[in-house]
Structure formats: C-alpha cells, structure tokens
Amino acid sequence: DRVTPHNSISYVDLETYLSGFAGAQDARYRLDASTMYLQSPDAIALARAASPDARFIAVLRDPYARAYSAYQYQRSRMREPAATFAEAIAHERSGARDTWMYGWRYVFSSLYFEQVARLFAEVPEAERLVVFFEDLVGAGGLDPVFRFLGLQSHDIGMVFENETVLLEG
C-alpha cells in the first residue's frame, strides 16, 4: 500500500469535492482529512450521503494545545484580529464569533463532547474510530488506524510537524 497526497482545493460542491480523488478509482482507500469536519453539524451526514460506505477517523488533540495552535496558525496567516490568545478567547466567549468559521472559534472547536456524540449517533461503531493525536505521534504511531482499516502495520514515513512561524515587527 502507498500513500499519495494531493493538493488541497476549495470544495464548493460535491462534484468539485469528488474531483479531488480523480485518478484514484482503483485505490483501496481514498482518504480526506480536515480539522473542521468534526465541528461541522452537517459534514458527517453529507459525507455519508456522498459515500455511504465511508469510514470515519476522528483524531482528538489536547484541547488547549489544539486551540492555541489554531490561534497561532490564524495569526501566522494574518487572519486573526486579536493581538493575544487571551483577547481571542474573550472575543469568542462574548459571543462575537458565534457566526465565524470554526477555525477562529478556539474554545468551541476544542469542546469535543457534542462533536463526538454526533459522530457516535450518525456512524455505526464498526465504521468509526476515535484516537488521540498524542497517541498517534507516540510509540504505536498509526497502528490503531491500520488495524481499523484492515491494513498491515508499517511505517509510511509520515512526519508529524506543524510548526507555525510568526514574524513580529
């Protein structure tokens, strides 16, 4: 088995989304990953409608580390209006970000209970896996994912790296 990444494109409709998998019709698995699918109230149902045999893997990260990383990411892209993480959290808690995309809703996106409950309600147990990010980057690596997909465990040379660089000044 091999892993072939593709470039990210903006998915505005189902046809555009499916075009991201062009040329992979013979692949055993075609994977899609997003940090925002779990927060979306509609993504799981839409994915199941588009691909009824889809399997779901939710990777949960330490909530604080996830929130701060997302904040740093938005700041690095100069898309975060708050000058500090504390200001961003206060802004969100005031309700000012209730209509913003999930990438700027740091607390909301880190509260996993409702997100995982929706996953459990919509996807049968045999078709879902929930793992912790910290476990995936640890000694066992991707072994739980390989088992879930019925694949032989092996090193795919994946590097877990997500360093955000902020330029000050």
C-alpha positions as CSV (number, residue, x, y, z in Angstrom):
1,D,0.0,0.0,0.0
2,R,1.2,3.5,-0.7
3,V,0.0,7.0,0.3
4,T,-0.3,9.6,-2.4
5,P,-1.1,13.1,-1.1
6,H,-2.9,15.5,-3.3
7,N,-3.1,19.3,-3.2
8,S,-5.8,20.9,-1.3
9,I,-8.5,22.6,-3.2
10,S,-11.6,24.6,-2.1
11,Y,-14.6,22.3,-2.2
12,V,-17.7,24.3,-3.1
13,D,-19.9,21.5,-4.2
14,L,-20.0,17.7,-4.3
15,E,-18.6,17.5,-7.9
16,T,-15.6,19.7,-7.0
17,Y,-15.0,17.6,-3.9
18,L,-15.0,14.3,-5.8
19,S,-12.7,15.8,-8.4
20,G,-10.0,15.8,-5.6
21,F,-10.0,12.0,-5.9
22,A,-9.7,11.8,-9.7
23,G,-7.3,9.1,-10.8
24,A,-7.8,7.1,-7.5
25,Q,-10.8,5.0,-8.5
26,D,-8.7,1.8,-8.2
27,A,-7.3,2.7,-4.8
28,R,-8.3,0.6,-1.9
29,Y,-8.9,3.7,0.3
30,R,-9.3,7.3,-0.6
31,L,-8.8,9.5,2.4
32,D,-9.8,13.0,3.2
33,A,-8.8,15.0,6.3
34,S,-9.8,18.3,7.8
35,T,-9.6,19.8,11.2
36,M,-13.1,21.3,10.7
37,Y,-15.2,18.3,9.8
38,L,-15.9,17.2,13.3
39,Q,-17.1,20.7,14.4
40,S,-19.5,21.0,11.5
41,P,-23.1,20.0,12.3
42,D,-23.5,18.8,8.7
43,A,-20.2,17.3,7.5
44,I,-20.7,13.7,8.8
45,A,-24.2,13.4,7.3
46,L,-23.1,14.9,4.0
47,A,-20.1,12.6,3.8
48,R,-22.3,9.6,4.5
49,A,-24.7,10.7,1.8
50,A,-21.9,11.2,-0.7
51,S,-20.2,7.9,0.2
52,P,-22.4,5.5,2.2
53,D,-19.5,3.1,2.8
54,A,-17.2,5.8,4.2
55,R,-15.4,5.1,7.4
56,F,-14.6,7.9,9.9
57,I,-11.5,8.5,12.0
58,A,-11.7,11.3,14.5
59,V,-8.3,12.5,15.9
60,L,-8.7,14.5,19.1
61,R,-5.9,16.7,20.3
62,D,-5.3,18.1,23.7
63,P,-8.0,20.9,23.8
64,Y,-5.7,23.7,24.9
65,A,-2.9,22.7,22.6
66,R,-5.4,22.5,19.7
67,A,-6.9,25.9,20.5
68,Y,-3.6,27.7,20.9
69,S,-2.2,26.0,17.7
70,A,-5.2,27.2,15.7
71,Y,-4.8,30.7,17.1
72,Q,-1.1,30.7,16.2
73,Y,-2.0,29.4,12.7
74,Q,-4.5,32.2,12.1
75,R,-2.0,34.8,13.4
76,S,0.7,33.5,11.1
77,R,-1.6,34.0,8.1
78,M,-2.5,37.5,9.4
79,R,-6.2,36.4,9.6
80,E,-6.7,36.7,13.4
81,P,-7.8,40.2,14.6
82,A,-7.0,39.6,18.3
83,A,-3.4,40.5,19.3
84,T,-3.3,37.9,22.0
85,F,-4.7,34.4,22.6
86,A,-6.5,35.8,25.7
87,E,-8.1,38.5,23.7
88,A,-9.3,36.0,21.1
89,I,-10.8,33.8,23.7
90,A,-12.5,36.8,25.4
91,H,-13.9,37.8,22.0
92,E,-15.2,34.3,21.3
93,R,-16.7,34.0,24.8
94,S,-18.5,37.3,24.3
95,G,-20.5,35.7,21.5
96,A,-18.9,37.8,18.8
97,R,-17.6,34.8,17.0
98,D,-20.7,32.7,17.1
99,T,-21.2,33.0,13.3
100,W,-17.5,32.8,12.4
101,M,-15.9,29.7,10.7
102,Y,-14.7,27.0,13.1
103,G,-11.0,27.9,12.5
104,W,-11.5,31.1,14.6
105,R,-13.7,29.5,17.3
106,Y,-10.9,28.2,19.5
107,V,-13.0,27.2,22.6
108,F,-16.0,25.9,20.6
109,S,-13.7,23.7,18.4
110,S,-12.0,22.2,21.5
111,L,-15.2,21.1,23.2
112,Y,-15.4,17.6,21.9
113,F,-18.4,16.2,23.7
114,E,-21.1,17.3,21.3
115,Q,-18.9,16.6,18.2
116,V,-18.1,13.1,19.2
117,A,-21.7,12.4,20.3
118,R,-22.9,13.4,16.8
119,L,-20.3,11.1,15.3
120,F,-21.5,8.2,17.5
121,A,-25.1,9.0,16.7
122,E,-24.6,9.1,12.9
123,V,-21.9,6.5,12.3
124,P,-22.1,2.8,13.5
125,E,-19.3,1.7,15.8
126,A,-17.7,-0.6,13.2
127,E,-17.4,2.4,10.8
128,R,-15.7,4.9,13.2
129,L,-12.5,5.2,15.1
130,V,-11.6,7.9,17.7
131,V,-8.0,8.3,18.6
132,F,-5.9,10.9,20.4
133,F,-3.3,12.9,18.4
134,E,-0.8,12.4,21.1
135,D,-1.1,8.6,20.8
136,L,-0.6,8.8,17.0
137,V,2.7,10.6,17.4
138,G,3.8,8.3,20.2
139,A,5.4,4.8,20.1
140,G,2.4,3.0,18.5
141,G,2.1,5.6,15.8
142,L,-0.6,4.8,13.2
143,D,-1.1,1.2,14.3
144,P,-4.7,1.8,15.5
145,V,-5.6,3.4,12.2
146,F,-4.0,0.5,10.2
147,R,-6.0,-2.0,12.3
148,F,-9.2,-0.1,11.8
149,L,-8.7,-0.1,8.1
150,G,-7.6,-3.7,8.0
151,L,-4.1,-2.9,6.8
152,Q,-0.8,-4.4,7.8
153,S,1.0,-2.0,10.1
154,H,4.1,-0.4,8.6
155,D,6.0,2.9,8.6
156,I,4.8,5.2,5.9
157,G,7.5,7.8,6.7
158,M,5.0,10.3,7.9
159,V,6.4,13.2,9.9
160,F,4.1,14.9,12.4
161,E,5.1,18.5,12.1
162,N,3.0,21.6,12.4
163,E,5.3,24.5,13.3
164,T,3.8,27.9,12.9
165,V,6.2,30.8,12.4
166,L,5.1,34.3,13.4
167,L,7.0,37.3,12.1
168,E,7.0,40.1,14.7
169,G,7.5,43.7,13.9
